[in-house]
Amino acid sequence: MVWENGCVVIVMLTPLAENGVKQCYHYWPDEGSNLYHVYEVNLVSEHIWCEDFLVRSFYLKNLQTNETRTVTQFHFLTWHDQKVPGSTRSLLDFRRYSMKYW
Ligand SMILES: *[C@@H]1O[C@H](CO)[C@@H](O)[C@H](O)[C@H]1NC(C)=O
């Protein structure tokens, strides 16, 4: 989906797990690469902005064509299920940083 639509940014608003309940598939590798069909996903960098969110950079490769792309993922960590974010400030900061990439 990311490849077909030429996505350059992923905005993720859920933590991976909450209270032991999985909320989202961990679709990027912490090291090395993950392979989905002909698409290879590599983690290039992970930058922790604050305790509420971080930014990752992925390097994607289509192994059929050898075409490569970069995708940036903004991951908000503290908006918990059926709750509101703990602080307005960090959500607005998150929006401000991520919007530069849209
Ligand atoms: C992709 O790269 C590999 C390794 O360099 C090469 O063997 C292959 O022919 C390339 N494929 C295309 C479609 O360029």
The ligand as an ORCA input file, in Angstrom:
! r2SCAN-3c Opt
* xyz 0 1
  C      18.866     -5.682     -9.356
  O      20.111     -5.782     -8.733
  C      20.664     -7.104     -8.789
  C      21.926     -7.119     -7.942
  O      22.749     -6.044     -8.279
  C      20.881     -7.500    -10.245
  O      21.401     -8.812    -10.309
  C      19.537     -7.427    -10.996
  O      19.742     -7.677    -12.354
  C      18.914     -6.057    -10.808
  N      17.569     -6.084    -11.378
  C      17.096     -5.105    -12.170
  C      15.677     -5.258    -12.626
  O      17.754     -4.118    -12.455
*
